[in-house]
Amino acid sequence: MKPEGKQRIFKFTKNITKYLILLLCFWLSTDIIGKLWMYGSGAWEISKRNYMAFCILYIVILLVFWLLFEAYGVEQRRLMDLVYGQFFGAVCTNVFFCVLMCAVSDIAIGRLIIAFLKLLVIEAAVGIVWVLCFFNFYLKCQSCKNALFIYGNRENEEETIQINNHINSYFKIVDAVHYSQGTEKLEVQIEPYEAVYLGDIPYEERNQLMKYCLKKGIECYSVPKISDIYIQNTDILQLHDKVLLKYRSSGIKAEKAAVKRAMDIIVALLMLAAASPFMLIIMICIKAEDGGPILYRQDRVTIGGQAFQMLKFRSMRVDAEKDGARLAAKNDSRVTRIGKIIRNIHFDELPQLINILKGDMSVVGPRPERMEFIEEYSKIIPEFRERLKVRGGLTGYAQIYSKYNTGPEEKAKYDLMYIYNYSLRLDIKLVFLTLRILFQKENTEGVEEEQKSAVKDRNIIK
């Protein structure tokens, strides 16, 4: 069967089974939640007749949480992202409804916990099995075309080939050439391949090669440049017989900024209330380990270039930066024992909830950087300073979709995608997705020992 036919079967089967799982969850909820009605009394009796509507609401909320956690994004997400998405979607739904029924009924809390725990276990198990099956099904449906990689001056072609061929199911790089050979020679070399991967090469060569691939029906992939993000954020205008692109300005409008600030305060207060017991335990452990200060204050830069002191639980030795500022390295000897634990689950960032309440930071936004790193990165990526058009965030697009040691250019692209496509809905989605990365170790992996910042040698302009 042709790859296109396999992909159509995959999409059809995926959608059918997705809705069958929701029907299964609905049947389970009517059975398990319905049995709780016999234990209610008083005012709860009035609402017993409407429990079917309650179960429908349950399924709608479950679907919303699964969508928020991208639990169905088999084509775009990693396997563990999908597993976490299914699990946390079920957790959030059942915790929400357990609390709701505690508030509106007199059913014993023990019965409620047992009932919703049953639903949680079944839903998470069924969802994870579905993910495992369809992730493998998706990989088998991909033709994984042989591709030519055309790379630029700032790329390590061997590293790129190794990483791509490990994670990419769309194409496999079988050969690589430098763009400096010229487009005429490159067009001849492209001919035998089913796909072409254009790396970080100049605009003129990239556009010409892209047009050639489209003309010949060869699949073409490319590394986006920051200007491509600007082009995505445009309105198409018809002016008589001309077509114009109107580029939207970045930043958040005043009315949206006010709503965002209100959300920051509400979320920060709720998170502080929920995290207080953990914060107390962490404070005791840090003090008991070496007797040093509990909090670490670090100068960072936020909206408009304003400097502020960002708070963190101290996870390194007191003299960790006696030789100057640098990012944490892999297996960094400066990290304390309790520091390793709280860094792996991002709990060292919890004091920044106070920064959010003070107005220094937002819940969602580009990660605040130190001024020395901003100056260093801006020499390589002039657009890096555009991140300062909004408040720095506790979490953000780059934190969720990249890693701690991801290069500054890729992080800048993610942050600009957030700034130019801001919406309250996106903020809510990113808040929930933050739960997904708390237990993913690769998101906290440090830079190499010889690096002080996220810049590698290949990031230097040649």
Stockholm file with secondary structure:
# STOCKHOLM 1.0

chainA/1-462         MKPEGKQRIFKFTKNITKYLILLLCFWLSTDIIGKLWMYGSGAWEISKRNYMAFCILYIVILLVFWLLFEAYGVEQRRLMDLVYGQFFGAVCTNVFFCVLMCAVSDIAIGRLIIAFLKLLVIEAAVGIVWVLCFFNFYLKCQSCKNALFIYGNRENEEETIQINNHINSYFKIVDAVHYSQGTEKLEVQIEPYEAVYLGDIPYEERNQLMKYCLKKGIECYSVPKISDIYIQNTDILQLHDKVLLKYRSSGIKAEKAAVKRAMDIIVALLMLAAASPFMLIIMICIKAEDGGPILYRQDRVTIGGQAFQMLKFRSMRVDAEKDGARLAAKNDSRVTRIGKIIRNIHFDELPQLINILKGDMSVVGPRPERMEFIEEYSKIIPEFRERLKVRGGLTGYAQIYSKYNTGPEEKAKYDLMYIYNYSLRLDIKLVFLTLRILFQKENTEGVEEEQKSAVKDRNIIK
#=GR chainA/1-462 SS CCHHHHHHHHHHHHHHHHHHHHHHHHHHHHHHHHHHGGGCCTTHHHHGGGHHHHHHHHHHHHHHHHHHTTTTCTTTSCHHHHHHHHHHHHHHHHHHHHHHHHHHCCCCHHHHHHHHHHHHHHHHHHHHHHHHHHHHHHHHHCCCEEEEEEECTTCCHHHHHHHHHHHCSSEEEEEEEEGGGCHHHHHHHHTTCSEEEECSCCHHHHHHHHHHHHHHTCEEEECCCHHHHHHHSEEEEEETTEEEEEECCCSCCHHHHHHHHHHHHHHHHHHHHHHHHHHHHHHHHHHHHHSCCSEEEEEEECGGGCEEEEEEECCBCTTTTTTCCCCCBTTCTTBCHHHHHHHHTTGGGTTHHHHHHHTSCEEESSCCBCHHHHHHHHHHCGGGGGGGGSCCEEECHHHHHSCTTCCHHHHHHHHHHHHHTCCHHHHHHHHHHHHHHTTCGGGGCCBCTTCSSSCCGGGSCC
#=GC SS_cons         CCHHHHHHHHHHHHHHHHHHHHHHHHHHHHHHHHHHGGGCCTTHHHHGGGHHHHHHHHHHHHHHHHHHTTTTCTTTSCHHHHHHHHHHHHHHHHHHHHHHHHHHCCCCHHHHHHHHHHHHHHHHHHHHHHHHHHHHHHHHHCCCEEEEEEECTTCCHHHHHHHHHHHCSSEEEEEEEEGGGCHHHHHHHHTTCSEEEECSCCHHHHHHHHHHHHHHTCEEEECCCHHHHHHHSEEEEEETTEEEEEECCCSCCHHHHHHHHHHHHHHHHHHHHHHHHHHHHHHHHHHHHHSCCSEEEEEEECGGGCEEEEEEECCBCTTTTTTCCCCCBTTCTTBCHHHHHHHHTTGGGTTHHHHHHHTSCEEESSCCBCHHHHHHHHHHCGGGGGGGGSCCEEECHHHHHSCTTCCHHHHHHHHHHHHHTCCHHHHHHHHHHHHHHTTCGGGGCCBCTTCSSSCCGGGSCC
//
